[in-house]
Amino acid sequence: MSKLRFAARSGHALGPTDAMERPNPAHLLLEEKCSYCPGSKCCTYFTQEVPTPRSKLDFDNLLWQIAHRDTQLFKDEGKWYLLINNPCTHLQPDGRCGIYATRPQACRAHSNEYCELDAPAEDGFDLFFPDYDALLAYCQRRFKRWP
């Protein structure tokens, strides 16, 4: 099951972030979880669905995209996504949202019921390509003659 697709942040102050002090996420109320998230992880990237790649040209285009700094690729529940690691410009140094009262609908709709405080998102992906070399290796395995 997909872990995250949109970023959101509660207006609560951050709680302890030291691993020794951080409680088990399963024991937190939903409204408490964001205040214990180190680094406000869900606000540091966004994803964009891309058409399912089928041909060499499709994968070559994905290689071009993932060659850009802070860009990754994953497949989840049969769909493909670019993951762009780029923090929200409204994320405050204390981890709170600077526009919480007027945040976009994507942020409002985000649920933290199961989030990266529970487990890293990539643990649930069907495929995950953290960089160009990982996707290139996959392409070389998938196609007998690459390029």
N, C-alpha and C positions, 0 to 999 in steps of 0.2 A: 504494500500500500504506500502511496506517495506520502512523504513526510511534509514537504513544504512546497508551495508554489508562489505565495505572495508574502510580502514582508509587512509586519505590523509591530507596534510597540505600545505597551500600556503607559499611562502617565505616572505610574508609581515610581518611587525612588528605588534605586538598586539596593538589594540586600547583600549579604555576605557572598563573596565570589570565591573564596578560598575553598578548595575541594574538601578540606577537613570540616568546614562549617556548612557546606551546602547540603540541604536535606535531599532525600530521595524524591525525585519528581512525582512518583506515584503517591506520595503522602501529602502533596501540596494541593490546595484548592486552585482551580484554574486562574482565579484573579491574583494569586500569589506567584505563579510560575515565572512571569516576566521579570519580577523583581530579583530573582535569583539567577537569571541567565547571564553568564559572563560574556561580555563583549557584544551583547544585543545581536546575536548571530543572525536572526531572521531579517534584520535591517541592514545587513552588509552585502546583500546580493539581490538579484532578481532573475527570473527565468523567462524564457520566451520559447513557446512551442515552435518547432520547425517541421516542415513536411518530412514524412518518413523517407529516409534515403534508400534508394534501390539500386542505382547505377553507380559506376565509377565516377561519373561527373558529379553526382549528388554527394558522394563522399569526398571528392576533391574540393567541392565548395565548402563542406564542413571543415576540412583541414585548413582551408584559408581562414575561416572564421575562428577556429580554435587556436590559430597561430597568433592571434592578438592577445596581448597581455590581459591577465585576469579573466580569461574566458575558458569555460569547461563545457563538456557535453555529457548528457546522460539520456538513457532510455528508461522510462518508467510506465508500467501498465500499458505497454505497446506503443506509447507515444515518445517522440524524441524532443529534447529541449536543450537550448543553450542555457548555461548558467553563467551569468556575468557577475563577477565578484567586484562590486562597486558600492560602497556604503551610501545610504540615503543621505542627502545633503542636510536633512533636518534632524539627524541623529545627534543629540547633544553629548558632550563629553561624559556626563554622568549616566548615559545610556537611555535617557528618556527621549520621547518624541517632542521636538520643538513646535510641532503643529498638531498636537494630539486632538484638539477640539475641532480642527478643520481638515484632518488627514483624509486622503483619498479613500474611495469606497473599497479598493483592493485591500487596503490596510484594515479597514473596519471589518471586512468580511473574513479576515484571517482568523483561524482558530488555533489556539495553543493547546488544544486537548491532547494532541500527540505532536510534539515539536522536537527541535534539536536539543532541548534540555533533556529529553527522554533518551534520544539516540541520534547519532549523526545521520543526516538525510541520506547520504550515499550508501549507508548500510542497507537501505530498502530498494535501491535502484536495480533494475534488470541488468543494465550496463552502465559503467561510469568511466569517462575518459578525462582524467585530470589535466592532460596536456597533449600537445601535438604528437609527441612520440608514441603515446599510448594509442591514439586513434590511428596513426600510421601503421603500427604493428597489427592492429585489428584489420585494417584494410588489406595488408599484405597476406594475412591469413584467410580472409574472406574471398579475395580474388586471386586466382592462380597467377595471373599476370598483372602486376601492379607497377607502375601505372599503365 
